[in-house]
Amino acid sequence: MRTTRTAAAALLTAVALTVTAAGCSSSGGKDSEDRPPGASGGGKPAATARMTVAMVTHSGEGDTFWDIVQSGAKTAAAKDNVEFLYAAHKEGKEQAALIDSYVAKKVDGLIVTLAKPEAVKASVAKAVAAGIPVVTINSGGQHSRAFGALSHIGQDEAVAGEAVGEELTARGKKKALCVIHEQGNVSLEERCAGVRKTFKGTVENLNVEGTNMPAATSSIEAKLQSAKDIDAVVTLGAPFAAASVKARQSAGSDAEIDTFDLNAAVVAQLKAGQIGFAVDQQPYLQGYEAVDLLWLHKDNLNVLGGGKQVLTGPALVTGKDVPVLEELTARGTR
């Protein structure tokens, strides 16, 4: 794996957490049925008082990325004697309503994504005003501190995009299509802007309907058919890499497919040479660290990051990394 300097410390943290998790059970007080294989062992939860932590994300249906985030959160929850609750909605208004519902339940801690920050700003403020500590993850890290959150855990999306732009340049690409699968998501827009900042070629954004994969595939195919000079497609989520591979074939294009995020399908496509490279932001670590941070704060008033973002990536992975990635996906941590 090739890492940016900003990601090196996060990857070392990931190694430490893997060692720490090895003696812990996996999810909110349950036994091994929810445990990622190889991610944790037996062991008992912490002897601290039981607490409840809720996570509210902007996930759409079928996005496997968030399954991995939850897996990490459940592992930490089991270790920390935490009841872990999860809810999601891709629309900002509905996400805000879910946050409000957990504030009304007086949970002990909240984990929130800020993909559409203005939509959830008031709800996060209600949680903070009610004395509920909030940790933000994955999206909208630049808004986290202003919204009153203890910390933000995730990759810097602009830095990640810049790393992709540099890699595309190194590969000799000239024109890239950046596929945005959720309009209004600030993190996705930051990724494409980062690519544009460092890529020596040109970048064109394409908005697709992320919750309708056939429609998204057709949109990418149509673009590749009409713009034969596109030699790279950058997708911003693992499921859309597979859609782009299919679209490329149907369009008769030779464009290289590259993607943000990992899942088992992306690893298989890296192995087969169907994808050039992927950006690993370690979703398992995002979920694990967020729950663990809230537990540490409640138990000992610890705050990780000192008000700054705790970076979990980016790391660029290619076909050469497949043997390690196959092991990690089997364990449920990628």
C-alpha positions as CSV (number, residue, x, y, z in Angstrom):
1,M,0.0,0.0,0.0
2,R,1.2,3.5,-0.8
3,T,0.3,6.1,1.7
4,T,0.3,9.9,1.8
5,R,2.3,11.4,4.7
6,T,-0.9,12.4,6.4
7,A,-2.1,8.8,6.4
8,A,1.0,7.1,7.8
9,A,0.1,7.7,11.4
10,A,-3.5,6.5,10.8
11,L,-2.2,3.3,9.4
12,L,0.0,2.7,12.3
13,T,-3.0,3.3,14.6
14,A,-4.9,0.6,12.6
15,V,-2.2,-1.9,13.3
16,A,-2.3,-1.1,17.0
17,L,-6.1,-1.4,17.0
18,T,-6.0,-4.8,15.3
19,V,-3.7,-6.0,18.2
20,T,-6.0,-4.4,20.8
21,A,-9.1,-5.9,19.2
22,A,-7.6,-9.4,19.2
23,G,-8.7,-10.1,22.7
24,C,-12.2,-8.6,22.5
25,S,-15.6,-9.7,21.5
26,S,-17.3,-8.0,18.6
27,S,-20.7,-6.2,18.9
28,G,-22.6,-4.5,21.6
29,G,-22.6,-7.3,24.1
30,K,-23.4,-10.1,21.7
31,D,-21.3,-13.1,21.1
32,S,-19.5,-14.2,17.9
33,E,-22.4,-14.2,15.5
34,D,-21.7,-10.5,14.6
35,R,-18.0,-10.8,14.8
36,P,-15.9,-10.2,11.7
37,P,-13.8,-13.4,11.3
38,G,-10.4,-12.9,12.7
39,A,-11.2,-9.3,13.9
40,S,-11.6,-10.2,17.5
41,G,-11.5,-13.1,19.9
42,G,-13.2,-14.1,23.2
43,G,-12.7,-11.9,26.2
44,K,-15.2,-9.9,28.3
45,P,-16.4,-6.3,27.8
46,A,-15.0,-3.5,29.9
47,A,-16.0,-3.3,33.6
48,T,-17.2,0.3,33.0
49,A,-20.9,1.2,33.3
50,R,-23.1,0.3,30.3
51,M,-23.6,3.2,27.9
52,T,-25.6,3.6,24.7
53,V,-24.1,5.0,21.5
54,A,-26.0,5.8,18.3
55,M,-24.6,6.2,14.8
56,V,-26.6,8.1,12.1
57,T,-25.1,8.2,8.6
58,H,-26.1,9.3,5.1
59,S,-25.9,5.8,3.7
60,G,-28.2,4.8,0.8
61,E,-29.6,1.3,0.4
62,G,-27.1,-1.4,-0.5
63,D,-23.9,0.6,0.2
64,T,-21.5,-2.1,1.6
65,F,-19.1,0.6,2.8
66,W,-21.3,1.2,5.8
67,D,-21.5,-2.5,6.7
68,I,-17.8,-2.3,7.3
69,V,-18.1,0.9,9.4
70,Q,-20.7,-0.8,11.5
71,S,-18.5,-3.9,11.9
72,G,-15.8,-1.8,13.4
73,A,-18.2,0.0,15.6
74,K,-19.7,-3.3,16.9
75,T,-16.2,-4.6,17.7
76,A,-15.4,-1.6,19.8
77,A,-18.9,-1.6,21.4
78,A,-18.4,-5.2,22.6
79,K,-15.0,-4.3,24.1
80,D,-16.3,-1.2,25.8
81,N,-19.6,-2.5,27.2
82,V,-21.6,-0.3,24.8
83,E,-25.1,-0.8,23.3
84,F,-24.7,0.3,19.7
85,L,-27.6,1.6,17.7
86,Y,-27.6,2.5,14.0
87,A,-29.8,4.4,11.6
88,A,-29.3,5.9,8.2
89,H,-30.9,7.9,5.4
90,K,-29.4,9.4,2.3
91,E,-31.5,12.6,2.5
92,G,-30.3,15.3,4.9
93,K,-33.7,16.2,6.3
94,E,-34.5,12.6,7.3
95,Q,-31.0,12.1,8.7
96,A,-31.6,15.1,10.9
97,A,-34.9,13.6,12.1
98,L,-33.0,10.4,13.1
99,I,-30.5,12.4,15.1
100,D,-33.4,14.2,16.8
101,S,-34.9,10.8,17.7
102,Y,-31.7,9.7,19.4
103,V,-31.4,13.0,21.3
104,A,-35.0,12.4,22.6
105,K,-33.9,8.9,23.7
106,K,-31.1,10.6,25.7
107,V,-28.3,8.3,24.3
108,D,-24.9,8.6,25.9
109,G,-23.1,9.5,22.7
110,L,-23.8,10.2,19.0
111,I,-21.7,9.4,15.9
112,V,-22.9,11.5,12.9
113,T,-21.8,12.0,9.3
114,L,-21.9,15.5,7.8
115,A,-22.3,14.8,4.1
116,K,-25.0,17.5,4.0
117,P,-23.9,19.7,6.9
118,E,-26.5,22.4,6.8
119,A,-29.3,19.9,6.9
120,V,-28.1,18.3,10.1
121,K,-26.5,21.3,11.8
122,A,-29.4,22.2,14.0
123,S,-29.9,18.6,15.1
124,V,-26.3,18.2,16.1
125,A,-26.6,21.5,18.0
126,K,-29.5,20.0,19.9
127,A,-27.5,17.0,20.9
128,V,-24.6,19.2,22.1
129,A,-26.9,21.5,24.0
130,A,-28.5,18.4,25.7
131,G,-25.0,17.4,26.9
132,I,-24.7,14.5,24.5
133,P,-21.1,14.2,23.2
134,V,-20.9,14.0,19.4
135,V,-18.2,12.5,17.2
136,T,-18.4,13.1,13.4
137,I,-17.0,10.6,10.9
138,N,-16.4,10.2,7.2
139,S,-17.9,13.3,5.8
140,G,-17.8,17.1,6.4
141,G,-14.8,17.1,8.8
142,Q,-14.2,20.8,8.2
143,H,-17.5,21.5,9.9
144,S,-17.0,19.2,12.8
145,R,-15.4,21.5,15.4
146,A,-17.7,24.4,14.5
147,F,-20.7,22.2,15.1
148,G,-19.5,21.3,18.6
149,A,-18.2,17.8,18.0
150,L,-15.4,16.3,20.1
151,S,-13.5,15.1,17.1
152,H,-13.8,14.0,13.4
153,I,-12.6,10.6,12.3
154,G,-12.0,9.9,8.6
155,Q,-9.8,10.8,5.7
156,D,-9.3,14.4,4.4
157,E,-11.3,14.2,1.2
158,A,-9.4,17.0,-0.5
159,V,-6.0,15.3,0.3
160,A,-7.4,12.0,-0.9
161,G,-8.6,13.6,-4.2
162,E,-5.2,15.2,-4.7
163,A,-3.5,11.8,-4.2
164,V,-5.7,10.4,-7.0
165,G,-4.9,13.3,-9.3
166,E,-1.2,12.7,-8.8
167,E,-1.5,9.0,-9.4
168,L,-3.5,9.6,-12.6
169,T,-0.8,12.0,-13.8
170,A,1.9,9.4,-13.0
171,R,0.0,6.9,-15.1
172,G,0.0,9.2,-18.1
173,K,-3.8,9.8,-18.2
174,K,-5.1,12.9,-20.0
175,K,-8.9,13.1,-19.3
176,A,-10.7,11.8,-16.3
177,L,-14.4,11.4,-15.6
178,C,-15.3,11.9,-11.9
179,V,-18.5,10.1,-11.1
180,I,-20.6,11.7,-8.3
181,H,-23.2,9.3,-7.0
182,E,-24.9,11.7,-4.5
183,Q,-25.6,15.3,-5.4
184,G,-25.0,17.8,-2.6
185,N,-22.6,15.5,-0.7
186,V,-19.8,17.9,0.2
187,S,-17.2,15.1,0.6
188,L,-17.8,13.7,-2.9
189,E,-17.5,17.2,-4.3
190,E,-14.2,17.7,-2.4
191,R,-12.8,14.4,-3.8
192,C,-13.4,15.5,-7.4
193,A,-12.0,19.0,-6.6
194,G,-8.9,17.4,-5.2
195,V,-8.4,15.3,-8.3
196,R,-8.8,18.4,-10.4
197,K,-6.3,20.3,-8.3
198,T,-3.3,18.0,-8.9
199,F,-4.2,16.1,-12.2
200,K,-2.2,17.5,-15.1
201,G,-5.0,16.5,-17.5
202,T,-8.7,17.6,-17.5
203,V,-11.5,16.4,-15.2
204,E,-15.2,16.3,-15.9
205,N,-17.8,15.6,-13.3
206,L,-20.7,13.3,-14.0
207,N,-23.7,13.2,-11.6
208,V,-25.5,9.8,-11.5
209,E,-28.4,8.4,-9.5
210,G,-26.6,6.5,-6.8
211,T,-29.6,4.6,-5.6
212,N,-30.4,3.3,-9.0
213,M,-27.5,1.3,-10.2
214,P,-28.8,0.4,-13.7
215,A,-29.5,4.1,-14.3
216,A,-26.0,5.0,-13.0
217,T,-24.4,2.4,-15.3
218,S,-26.3,3.7,-18.3
219,S,-25.2,7.2,-17.6
220,I,-21.5,6.3,-17.4
221,E,-21.8,4.1,-20.5
222,A,-23.4,7.0,-22.5
223,K,-20.7,9.4,-21.4
224,L,-18.0,7.0,-22.4
225,Q,-19.6,6.5,-25.8
226,S,-19.9,10.2,-26.5
227,A,-16.5,11.2,-25.2
228,K,-14.0,8.7,-26.6
229,D,-11.1,10.7,-25.2
230,I,-11.9,9.9,-21.6
231,D,-9.0,7.6,-20.5
232,A,-9.8,7.3,-16.8
233,V,-13.0,7.0,-14.8
234,V,-12.8,7.8,-11.1
235,T,-15.7,6.5,-9.0
236,L,-16.3,7.7,-5.5
237,G,-17.7,4.5,-4.0
238,A,-16.8,0.9,-4.4
239,P,-20.2,-0.3,-5.9
240,F,-19.8,2.2,-8.7
241,A,-16.5,0.8,-9.8
242,A,-18.2,-2.4,-10.8
243,A,-20.9,-0.4,-12.6
244,S,-18.1,1.5,-14.5
245,V,-16.4,-1.7,-15.5
246,K,-19.6,-2.9,-17.0
247,A,-20.3,0.5,-18.7
248,R,-16.8,0.5,-20.1
249,Q,-17.3,-2.9,-21.7
250,S,-20.6,-1.9,-23.2
251,A,-19.3,1.4,-24.5
252,G,-16.2,-0.2,-26.1
253,S,-14.0,2.1,-24.1
254,D,-10.4,1.6,-23.0
255,A,-10.6,4.0,-20.1
256,E,-9.0,2.8,-16.8
257,I,-11.4,2.5,-13.9
258,D,-10.2,3.7,-10.5
259,T,-12.2,4.1,-7.4
260,F,-12.4,5.4,-3.8
261,D,-13.1,2.8,-1.2
262,L,-12.8,-1.0,-1.1
263,N,-15.0,-4.1,-0.9
264,A,-14.6,-7.7,-1.9
265,A,-15.7,-7.0,-5.4
266,V,-13.1,-4.2,-5.9
267,V,-10.4,-6.5,-4.5
268,A,-11.4,-9.1,-7.1
269,Q,-11.4,-6.5,-9.8
270,L,-8.0,-5.3,-8.8
271,K,-6.8,-8.9,-9.0
272,A,-8.3,-9.3,-12.5
273,G,-6.8,-6.1,-13.7
274,Q,-10.2,-4.6,-14.3
275,I,-9.5,-1.7,-11.9
276,G,-6.2,0.2,-11.8
277,F,-6.1,1.4,-8.2
278,A,-8.4,2.1,-5.2
279,V,-8.3,4.5,-2.3
280,D,-8.6,2.9,1.1
281,Q,-9.9,5.1,3.8
282,Q,-10.3,2.3,6.4
283,P,-14.1,2.4,7.2
284,Y,-13.7,-0.3,9.8
285,L,-11.3,2.0,11.7
286,Q,-13.7,4.9,11.4
287,G,-16.5,3.0,13.2
288,Y,-14.1,1.4,15.8
289,E,-12.4,4.7,16.7
290,A,-15.7,6.6,16.9
291,V,-17.2,4.3,19.5
292,D,-14.0,3.9,21.4
293,L,-13.5,7.7,21.5
294,L,-17.0,8.2,23.1
295,W,-16.3,5.5,25.6
296,L,-12.9,6.9,26.5
297,H,-14.5,10.4,26.9
298,K,-17.2,9.2,29.2
299,D,-14.9,7.0,31.3
300,N,-11.9,9.4,31.5
301,L,-12.8,12.6,29.6
302,N,-10.2,11.7,26.9
303,V,-10.5,13.4,23.6
304,L,-8.6,12.0,20.5
305,G,-7.2,14.5,18.1
306,G,-7.2,17.7,20.1
307,G,-10.0,19.1,18.1
308,K,-8.4,18.3,14.8
309,Q,-9.3,15.5,12.3
310,V,-8.1,12.0,13.1
311,L,-7.1,10.7,9.7
312,T,-7.7,7.2,8.6
313,G,-6.4,7.6,5.0
314,P,-5.9,7.8,2.2
315,A,-3.8,4.8,1.1
316,L,-3.6,3.8,-2.6
317,V,-3.8,0.1,-3.3
318,T,-3.2,-1.8,-6.5
319,G,-3.2,-5.3,-7.8
320,K,0.1,-5.9,-6.0
321,D,-1.7,-5.5,-2.6
322,V,-4.4,-8.1,-3.4
323,P,-3.0,-10.9,-1.2
324,V,-3.2,-8.7,1.9
325,L,-6.5,-7.2,0.9
326,E,-8.1,-10.6,0.3
327,E,-7.2,-11.6,3.9
328,L,-8.6,-8.3,5.3
329,T,-11.8,-8.6,3.3
330,A,-12.2,-12.2,4.6
331,R,-11.9,-10.8,8.1
332,G,-14.5,-8.1,7.5
333,T,-12.2,-5.1,8.0
334,R,-12.1,-4.0,4.4
